[in-house]
């Protein structure tokens, strides 16, 4: 077994210097840090994480509980969280809540039992008793994408209100007047916020949002399919369906195609949460994009600040509208050129 003394001898530094490098201490010179890391690689040294955590009361591990690992938005978010955490010298353990509060709590308990240094959570609901207890206990915790009203912890999220206003203005400009939404769970802050932003944007154009044009979803594909089937069965179906996340948009697309209808010829479709393969669907989907990479990186930086005793502020970044061709954009362009 290669020991820390072997690394020190190879690098020509003290054991204390090697320890500081391995623990990302800022007091080491770049030259010494480079020699230590080169020695670590050359000797294949792997520090004993358990022993180190007992000495320092730190595991250099963060916990991340995401709402749904099948949702490409959260998968991408996890990737950026892991990259930023690694840059700060941390590893990440990920738990998938599958949009279920009880499963979220299971992962949170498990991560705390493993003595993680801090916790990143995208809440599956408005706040379970366990989540409230964790916040009050002083455990370093940052909420990502969603938040829990009344909970005094940093939140890193995107604000989609302006982008939703842009979307409604875009649809109105294309001549659409009957606009429906597939909403997320009412127990989540993002579910409520997107419906209210959509309603306000419609009102600004003199349009109403009838109850029949609000489909209740759960941020998963099956609910998008069921809500769209309900819209299509109405005596006067909507001209465009806006799904409040990407998985519900895919469910909506399945329902439209199952009826033998075409997007956008028969009905338009737009989505919140842009994903890379929306550009490859037929037609490419008009969507609202969140700055996923910036959110993941900012969340880790805020959590590291908490762990190191600083007081980070919440971060809110703007989402943006990405116009493609699923709402009749190309047909509108052809008409305007006649």
ChimeraX attribute file (.defattr): number of C-alpha atoms within 10 A of each C-alpha:
attribute: neighborCount
match mode: 1-to-1
recipient: residues
	/A:1	8
	/A:2	12
	/A:3	14
	/A:4	18
	/A:5	14
	/A:6	16
	/A:7	25
	/A:8	20
	/A:9	14
	/A:10	16
	/A:11	21
	/A:12	15
	/A:13	16
	/A:14	14
	/A:15	16
	/A:16	12
	/A:17	20
	/A:18	26
	/A:19	16
	/A:20	14
	/A:21	19
	/A:22	15
	/A:23	16
	/A:24	14
	/A:25	11
	/A:26	10
	/A:27	10
	/A:28	14
	/A:29	10
	/A:30	11
	/A:31	8
	/A:32	16
	/A:33	22
	/A:34	14
	/A:35	18
	/A:36	25
	/A:37	17
	/A:38	15
	/A:39	20
	/A:40	23
	/A:41	12
	/A:42	11
	/A:43	15
	/A:44	12
	/A:45	16
	/A:46	12
	/A:47	14
	/A:48	9
	/A:49	13
	/A:50	11
	/A:51	11
	/A:52	15
	/A:53	15
	/A:54	10
	/A:55	10
	/A:56	10
	/A:57	13
	/A:58	17
	/A:59	20
	/A:60	21
	/A:61	22
	/A:62	26
	/A:63	24
	/A:64	27
	/A:65	28
	/A:66	26
	/A:67	26
	/A:68	20
	/A:69	19
	/A:70	12
	/A:71	20
	/A:72	17
	/A:73	20
	/A:74	21
	/A:75	16
	/A:76	15
	/A:77	22
	/A:78	22
	/A:79	15
	/A:80	21
	/A:81	27
	/A:82	21
	/A:83	17
	/A:84	20
	/A:85	23
	/A:86	15
	/A:87	11
	/A:88	15
	/A:89	12
	/A:90	19
	/A:91	18
	/A:92	20
	/A:93	15
	/A:94	17
	/A:95	21
	/A:96	18
	/A:97	23
	/A:98	19
	/A:99	21
	/A:100	14
	/A:101	18
	/A:102	15
	/A:103	17
	/A:104	25
	/A:105	19
	/A:106	14
	/A:107	21
	/A:108	23
	/A:109	14
	/A:110	13
	/A:111	22
	/A:112	16
	/A:113	9
	/A:114	13
	/A:115	16
	/A:116	22
	/A:117	23
	/A:118	24
	/A:119	24
	/A:120	26
	/A:121	25
	/A:122	25
	/A:123	27
	/A:124	27
	/A:125	22
	/A:126	17
	/A:127	17
	/A:128	15
	/A:129	8
	/A:130	15
	/A:131	21
	/A:132	14
	/A:133	11
	/A:134	16
	/A:135	15
	/A:136	12
	/A:137	9
	/A:138	10
	/A:139	16
	/A:140	23
	/A:141	26
	/A:142	27
	/A:143	24
	/A:144	26
	/A:145	24
	/A:146	21
	/A:147	24
	/A:148	21
	/A:149	10
	/A:150	9
	/A:151	15
	/A:152	11
	/A:153	20
	/A:154	21
	/A:155	26
	/A:156	27
	/A:157	27
	/A:158	22
	/A:159	19
	/A:160	25
	/A:161	20
	/A:162	14
	/A:163	22
	/A:164	27
	/A:165	20
	/A:166	17
	/A:167	25
	/A:168	23
	/A:169	17
	/A:170	16
	/A:171	21
	/A:172	16
	/A:173	12
	/A:174	16
	/A:175	12
	/A:176	17
	/A:177	18
	/A:178	19
	/A:179	25
	/A:180	25
	/A:181	30
	/A:182	31
	/A:183	28
	/A:184	26
	/A:185	18
	/A:186	16
	/A:187	15
	/A:188	21
	/A:189	19
	/A:190	23
	/A:191	22
	/A:192	14
	/A:193	17
	/A:194	23
	/A:195	21
	/A:196	14
	/A:197	18
	/A:198	24
	/A:199	21
	/A:200	19
	/A:201	21
	/A:202	21
	/A:203	12
	/A:204	12
	/A:205	13
	/A:206	9
	/A:207	15
	/A:208	16
	/A:209	17
	/A:210	11
	/A:211	9
	/A:212	13
	/A:213	21
	/A:214	20
	/A:215	22
	/A:216	17
	/A:217	24
	/A:218	21
	/A:219	25
	/A:220	21
	/A:221	20
	/A:222	19
	/A:223	22
	/A:224	32
	/A:225	23
	/A:226	19
	/A:227	24
	/A:228	29
	/A:229	19
	/A:230	16
	/A:231	22
	/A:232	16
	/A:233	9
	/A:234	11
	/A:235	7
	/A:236	9
	/A:237	18
	/A:238	21
	/A:239	21
	/A:240	23
	/A:241	27
	/A:242	27
	/A:243	30
	/A:244	28
	/A:245	29
	/A:246	26
	/A:247	26
	/A:248	30
	/A:249	30
	/A:250	21
	/A:251	21
	/A:252	29
	/A:253	21
	/A:254	18
	/A:255	21
	/A:256	21
	/A:257	11
	/A:258	12
	/A:259	10
	/A:260	8
	/A:261	13
	/A:262	16
	/A:263	20
	/A:264	20
	/A:265	12
	/A:266	14
	/A:267	18
	/A:268	25
	/A:269	28
	/A:270	29
	/A:271	30
	/A:272	26
	/A:273	26
	/A:274	25
	/A:275	19
	/A:276	8
	/A:277	10
	/A:278	18
	/A:279	15
	/A:280	9
	/A:281	10
	/A:282	12
	/A:283	17
	/A:284	18
	/A:285	27
	/A:286	25
	/A:287	31
	/A:288	24
	/A:289	20
	/A:290	24
	/A:291	16
	/A:292	25
	/A:293	17
	/A:294	16
	/A:295	22
	/A:296	26
	/A:297	20
	/A:298	23
	/A:299	30
	/A:300	29
	/A:301	18
	/A:302	25
	/A:303	25
	/A:304	22
	/A:305	15
	/A:306	21
	/A:307	17
	/A:308	11
	/A:309	10
	/A:310	11
	/A:311	13
	/A:312	16
	/A:313	12
	/A:314	16
	/A:315	16
	/A:316	15
	/A:317	16
	/A:318	14
	/A:319	22
	/A:320	23
	/A:321	22
	/A:322	16
	/A:323	16
	/A:324	17
	/A:325	21
	/A:326	24
	/A:327	29
	/A:328	23
	/A:329	18
	/A:330	14
	/A:331	13
	/A:332	14
	/A:333	11
	/A:334	9
	/A:335	8
	/A:336	8
	/A:337	6
	/A:338	5
